[in-house]
């Protein structure tokens, strides 16, 4: 039965056409972005998914990025407060109404007090998972710039 559930989950995530995060805690618990969309449970966000800004960061030591092509990226840290995730996108207004898009979904782990970080990103248009190193104080990836660490739940 467990295998069936895993296959069904993988198929559902693939059919969604988007990437999703999953958080892992020191005590072994996991919290997934999609959980609220698949079933009613505690803490679903306004659109049925869980939102990063509402996530309890205490004990958070692992982060996964599950991609629609079946690839998975995972980052872990020994200390809480060093993991982050965000989406790069925008909203265009005009024509038939507002249209939102996501160019990339990024997960990262800060590796030192200077802000160096390792990251994984699902790039939507080319449909690929990439790995890179950067710095949270001036993210070069896609010209993002400095990250709002407090909003992401990062504590250096």
C-alpha positions as CSV (number, residue, x, y, z in Angstrom):
1,X,0.0,0.0,0.0
2,X,2.8,2.4,0.8
3,X,4.3,2.0,-2.7
4,X,0.9,2.7,-4.2
5,X,0.6,5.9,-2.2
6,X,4.1,6.9,-3.3
7,X,3.4,6.3,-6.9
8,X,0.1,8.1,-6.6
9,X,1.8,11.1,-4.9
10,X,4.5,11.2,-7.6
11,X,1.9,11.1,-10.3
12,X,-0.2,13.8,-8.7
13,X,2.9,16.1,-8.3
14,X,3.9,15.4,-11.9
15,X,0.4,16.2,-13.1
16,X,0.4,19.5,-11.2
17,X,3.1,20.8,-13.6
18,X,4.9,22.6,-10.8
19,X,7.6,22.0,-8.1
20,X,6.8,21.6,-4.4
21,X,8.8,21.9,-1.2
22,X,8.9,19.4,1.7
23,X,10.4,20.2,5.1
24,X,12.0,17.7,7.5
25,X,12.5,18.2,11.2
26,X,15.1,17.0,13.6
27,X,12.5,14.6,15.2
28,X,11.7,13.0,11.8
29,X,8.4,14.8,11.1
30,X,7.9,16.1,7.6
31,X,5.6,18.9,6.4
32,X,4.8,19.3,2.8
33,X,3.6,22.2,0.8
34,X,1.0,20.0,-1.0
35,X,-0.5,18.4,2.0
36,X,-3.3,20.9,2.4
37,X,-4.1,20.6,-1.3
38,X,-4.4,16.8,-1.1
39,X,-6.4,16.5,2.1
40,X,-7.9,18.7,4.8
41,X,-5.6,18.9,7.7
42,X,-4.1,21.4,10.2
43,X,-2.5,24.6,8.9
44,X,-3.5,24.6,5.2
45,X,-2.9,27.9,3.6
46,X,-5.4,30.2,1.9
47,X,-5.2,28.3,-1.4
48,X,-5.1,24.8,0.2
49,X,-1.3,24.5,0.2
50,X,1.0,25.3,3.1
51,X,3.0,28.5,2.9
52,X,6.6,28.8,3.9
53,X,6.0,31.9,5.9
54,X,3.6,30.0,8.2
55,X,6.0,27.1,8.7
56,X,7.4,26.4,12.2
57,X,11.2,26.7,11.8
58,X,12.1,25.2,15.2
59,X,13.9,22.0,14.5
60,X,13.9,22.4,10.7
61,X,17.0,20.6,9.4
62,X,16.1,19.3,5.9
63,X,14.4,20.6,2.8
64,X,13.4,18.9,-0.4
65,X,12.4,20.2,-3.8
66,X,10.2,17.8,-5.7
67,X,10.0,18.6,-9.4
68,X,7.3,17.7,-12.0
69,X,9.7,15.6,-14.0
70,X,10.3,13.3,-11.0
71,X,13.7,14.7,-10.0
72,X,14.3,15.6,-6.3
73,X,16.8,17.9,-4.7
74,X,17.6,17.7,-1.0
75,X,19.5,20.0,1.4
76,X,20.2,19.4,5.0
77,X,21.9,21.3,7.9
78,X,22.9,20.4,11.4
79,X,21.6,23.7,12.7
80,X,18.1,25.1,12.3
81,X,17.6,28.6,10.8
82,X,19.8,28.0,7.8
83,X,17.4,26.7,5.2
84,X,15.2,28.8,2.9
85,X,13.0,28.5,-0.1
86,X,11.3,31.0,-2.5
87,X,9.9,31.3,-5.9
88,X,11.0,33.7,-8.6
89,X,8.1,35.0,-10.7
90,X,5.7,37.8,-11.3
91,X,2.3,39.0,-12.2
92,X,1.3,40.7,-15.5
93,X,-1.8,42.8,-15.7
94,X,-3.7,43.6,-18.8
95,X,-5.3,41.7,-21.7
96,X,-7.7,39.1,-20.4
97,X,-6.7,39.7,-16.7
98,X,-3.9,39.1,-14.4
99,X,-1.5,36.3,-15.2
100,X,1.0,34.9,-12.7
101,X,4.1,33.0,-13.6
102,X,6.9,31.2,-11.8
103,X,10.4,31.3,-13.5
104,X,12.2,29.3,-10.8
105,X,11.6,27.6,-7.4
106,X,14.7,27.8,-5.2
107,X,15.7,25.9,-2.1
108,X,18.9,26.8,-0.3
109,X,21.1,26.3,2.8
110,X,23.4,28.9,4.3
111,X,26.9,27.5,4.9
112,X,28.6,30.3,6.7
113,X,28.2,33.7,8.5
114,X,29.4,35.5,5.3
115,X,26.1,34.4,3.7
116,X,27.5,31.8,1.3
117,X,24.8,29.3,0.4
118,X,24.3,26.2,-1.7
119,X,21.1,26.1,-3.8
120,X,18.9,23.9,-6.0
121,X,16.4,25.4,-8.4
122,X,13.6,24.0,-10.6
123,X,13.7,26.3,-13.7
124,X,10.2,26.2,-15.1
125,X,10.6,27.2,-18.8
126,X,13.5,24.8,-19.6
127,X,12.1,22.2,-17.2
128,X,15.3,21.4,-15.4
129,X,16.8,21.1,-12.0
130,X,20.0,23.1,-11.5
131,X,22.6,23.3,-8.6
132,X,24.6,26.4,-7.8
133,X,26.4,28.3,-5.1
134,X,25.6,31.9,-4.2
135,X,25.3,34.4,-1.4
136,X,22.2,35.5,0.5
137,X,23.5,39.0,0.9
138,X,23.6,39.5,-2.9
139,X,22.1,36.6,-4.8
140,X,23.5,36.6,-8.4
141,X,21.1,33.9,-9.6
142,X,18.6,35.5,-12.0
143,X,19.8,38.9,-10.7
144,X,17.8,38.5,-7.5
145,X,20.0,40.6,-5.1
146,X,19.9,40.5,-1.3
147,X,17.4,38.1,0.3
148,X,15.0,39.2,3.0
149,X,16.4,36.8,5.6
150,X,13.9,37.5,8.3
151,X,11.0,36.8,5.9
152,X,12.6,33.5,4.8
153,X,13.1,32.5,8.4
154,X,16.9,32.5,8.2
155,X,19.0,33.3,11.3
156,X,22.8,33.5,10.9
